[in-house]
Amino acid sequence: MPIARRRRPHIMPAYILSFLLGAAGLLVMVFGGLGHHTHAGHAHAHGHAHGRAHGMAHGGWRWALTALLSPRAISTLLLGFGATGLIARPLLGGWPLVGAAIIGALAFERLLARPLWNLLFRFESRPAATLESCVEDRARAVTGFDHDGHGLVALELDGQVVQVLATLRPADRAAGVRVRAGDSVRVEDVDAARNRCTVSAINA
């Protein structure tokens, strides 16, 4: 009689599918910018507000549940579950393998994925400020304004000091206001295309 050969156990498709779904979800969020809206800080703020209304204990559970159900957390949990299952498959089987995969998923999310995700968005570049954002801000006259009300002012834009050409508003010119170097002025209007602005004197 032919000797029945022992069948080699196959890797469970569930772990492969979990790994692929988790990896795809993270790639979509990283390259599509969706992770910014599911950041754990948002869940923390929501949970904190809920906790103040219904008690600190209930708010803490709500925050934890919201954080675990976020798309980012679900993707990392799936990735960790699948990766752990595939790695531990040669050593374990059945429910012990499932338990190890669950522990691996939680550890991957808590110890690796979440810190890296927070670090990624901590250094996320914010939109650069434009000259239009300086309206109503104070500027400092770099030069004295001439008789036609023209001069050079310095203002802070996106953490840097920039110099632009400025014109004193007609009302101040008609009143005979003089702007000297070092005086503070207020930006009333800007012409970003020409890198110019209209200013008014402060305490004139």
C-alpha positions as CSV (number, residue, x, y, z in Angstrom):
1,M,0.0,0.0,0.0
2,P,1.3,3.5,-0.8
3,I,2.5,5.4,2.2
4,A,0.4,8.5,2.8
5,R,2.7,11.5,2.9
6,R,2.2,14.1,5.5
7,R,0.7,17.3,4.0
8,R,2.7,20.4,4.6
9,P,0.5,23.0,6.4
10,H,-0.3,26.0,4.2
11,I,0.0,29.6,5.4
12,M,-3.5,30.8,6.4
13,P,-4.9,33.2,3.7
14,A,-6.3,35.4,6.5
15,Y,-2.9,36.6,7.6
16,I,-1.8,37.4,4.1
17,L,-5.1,39.3,3.5
18,S,-4.7,41.1,6.7
19,F,-1.1,42.1,5.9
20,L,-2.1,43.3,2.4
21,L,-5.1,45.3,3.6
22,G,-3.1,47.0,6.4
23,A,-0.3,47.9,4.1
24,A,-2.6,49.3,1.4
25,G,-4.5,51.4,4.0
26,L,-1.4,53.0,5.3
27,L,-0.1,53.7,1.8
28,V,-3.3,55.4,0.9
29,M,-3.2,57.6,4.1
30,V,0.4,58.5,3.7
31,F,0.3,59.5,0.1
32,G,-3.3,60.8,0.2
33,G,-2.9,62.9,3.4
34,L,-5.9,61.1,5.0
35,G,-3.9,60.3,8.2
36,H,-3.8,63.9,9.2
37,H,-7.6,63.9,9.8
38,T,-7.4,60.7,11.8
39,H,-4.5,61.7,14.1
40,A,-4.8,60.4,17.6
41,G,-4.7,64.0,18.9
42,H,-8.2,64.6,17.5
43,A,-9.5,61.5,19.2
44,H,-7.9,62.6,22.4
45,A,-9.6,66.0,22.2
46,H,-12.9,64.4,21.5
47,G,-12.5,62.0,24.4
48,H,-11.5,64.7,26.8
49,A,-14.6,66.8,26.0
50,H,-16.8,63.8,26.3
51,G,-15.1,62.9,29.6
52,R,-15.8,66.3,31.1
53,A,-19.5,65.9,30.3
54,H,-20.0,62.3,31.5
55,G,-17.1,61.6,33.8
56,M,-13.4,61.0,33.5
57,A,-13.6,57.2,33.4
58,H,-16.2,57.1,30.7
59,G,-14.3,59.7,28.7
60,G,-11.1,57.6,28.9
61,W,-12.8,54.5,27.5
62,R,-14.4,56.6,24.8
63,W,-11.0,58.1,23.8
64,A,-9.4,54.6,23.7
65,L,-12.3,53.2,21.6
66,T,-12.2,56.1,19.1
67,A,-8.4,55.8,18.8
68,L,-8.6,52.1,18.1
69,L,-11.3,52.5,15.5
70,S,-9.6,55.2,13.5
71,P,-8.6,54.2,10.0
72,R,-4.9,54.7,10.8
73,A,-5.1,52.4,13.8
74,I,-7.2,49.8,12.0
75,S,-4.6,49.7,9.2
76,T,-1.7,49.3,11.5
77,L,-3.5,46.6,13.5
78,L,-4.2,44.7,10.4
79,L,-0.6,45.0,9.2
80,G,0.7,43.9,12.6
81,F,-1.7,41.0,12.8
82,G,-0.9,39.7,9.4
83,A,2.9,40.1,9.8
84,T,3.0,38.4,13.2
85,G,0.8,35.5,11.9
86,L,3.1,35.0,8.9
87,I,6.2,35.1,11.0
88,A,4.9,32.9,13.8
89,R,3.2,30.4,11.5
90,P,6.1,27.9,11.4
91,L,6.2,27.8,15.2
92,L,2.5,27.9,16.2
93,G,-0.8,26.9,15.0
94,G,-4.5,27.2,15.8
95,W,-5.6,29.5,18.6
96,P,-2.1,30.0,20.0
97,L,-1.2,31.5,16.6
98,V,-4.2,33.7,16.6
99,G,-3.4,34.9,20.1
100,A,0.2,35.6,19.2
101,A,-1.0,37.6,16.1
102,I,-3.3,39.7,18.2
103,I,-0.6,40.5,20.7
104,G,1.8,41.3,17.9
105,A,-0.8,43.6,16.3
106,L,-1.3,45.5,19.6
107,A,2.4,45.8,20.2
108,F,3.1,47.0,16.6
109,E,0.4,49.7,16.9
110,R,1.4,50.9,20.4
111,L,5.2,50.6,20.3
112,L,6.1,51.3,16.7
113,A,3.4,52.6,14.4
114,R,1.8,55.3,16.7
115,P,5.2,56.9,17.7
116,L,6.3,57.0,14.1
117,W,3.0,58.4,12.9
118,N,3.1,61.1,15.5
119,L,6.6,62.0,14.6
120,L,5.7,62.1,10.9
121,F,3.0,64.7,11.4
122,R,4.9,66.7,14.0
123,F,7.3,67.7,11.2
124,E,4.6,68.0,8.6
125,S,5.2,71.3,6.7
126,R,2.5,73.8,7.2
127,P,1.2,76.0,4.3
128,A,3.6,78.9,3.7
129,A,2.2,82.3,4.8
130,T,1.6,84.8,2.0
131,L,1.9,88.6,2.0
132,E,-1.9,88.9,2.2
133,S,-1.8,87.4,5.7
134,C,0.1,90.4,7.0
135,V,-2.9,92.8,6.6
136,E,-3.5,94.5,10.0
137,D,-0.1,93.5,11.2
138,R,2.6,95.9,12.4
139,A,5.6,96.7,10.3
140,R,8.7,98.7,10.9
141,A,9.9,101.5,8.6
142,V,13.4,100.6,7.4
143,T,13.8,104.0,5.7
144,G,12.2,107.3,6.1
145,F,9.2,107.9,3.8
146,D,9.7,110.5,1.1
147,H,7.4,113.5,0.4
148,D,5.2,111.3,-1.8
149,G,4.7,108.8,1.1
150,H,6.9,106.0,-0.3
151,G,9.4,104.0,1.8
152,L,10.6,100.6,2.7
153,V,9.2,98.5,5.6
154,A,10.1,95.3,7.2
155,L,7.6,92.8,8.4
156,E,7.6,89.2,9.7
157,L,6.4,86.6,7.2
158,D,6.4,82.9,8.1
159,G,9.0,83.4,10.8
160,Q,11.3,85.5,8.6
161,V,11.7,89.2,8.2
162,V,11.1,90.5,4.7
163,Q,11.3,94.0,3.3
164,V,8.7,95.4,0.9
165,L,7.9,98.7,-0.7
166,A,5.2,100.6,1.2
167,T,3.0,103.6,0.4
168,L,1.5,105.7,3.2
169,R,-2.3,105.8,2.9
170,P,-3.8,109.0,1.3
171,A,-5.5,110.2,4.5
172,D,-2.2,110.2,6.4
173,R,-0.4,111.9,3.5
174,A,-3.1,114.6,3.4
175,A,-2.7,115.1,7.1
176,G,1.0,115.7,6.7
177,V,2.1,112.6,8.6
178,R,5.8,111.8,8.3
179,V,7.2,108.3,8.7
180,R,10.8,108.1,9.9
181,A,13.1,105.1,10.0
182,G,12.3,102.9,12.9
183,D,8.6,104.0,13.2
184,S,5.9,101.4,13.5
185,V,3.2,101.3,10.8
186,R,0.1,99.2,10.2
187,V,-0.4,97.2,7.0
188,E,-3.7,98.2,5.5
189,D,-3.5,96.6,2.1
190,V,-1.1,94.5,0.0
191,D,-0.3,94.0,-3.6
192,A,1.4,90.6,-3.6
193,A,2.1,90.6,-7.4
194,R,4.1,93.8,-7.1
195,N,5.5,93.1,-3.6
196,R,4.0,96.4,-2.3
197,C,1.7,97.4,0.5
198,T,-0.2,100.3,1.8
199,V,0.4,101.3,5.4
200,S,-1.0,103.7,8.0
201,A,0.9,105.5,10.7
202,I,0.4,104.4,14.3
203,N,-0.3,107.0,16.9
204,A,0.1,109.8,14.4
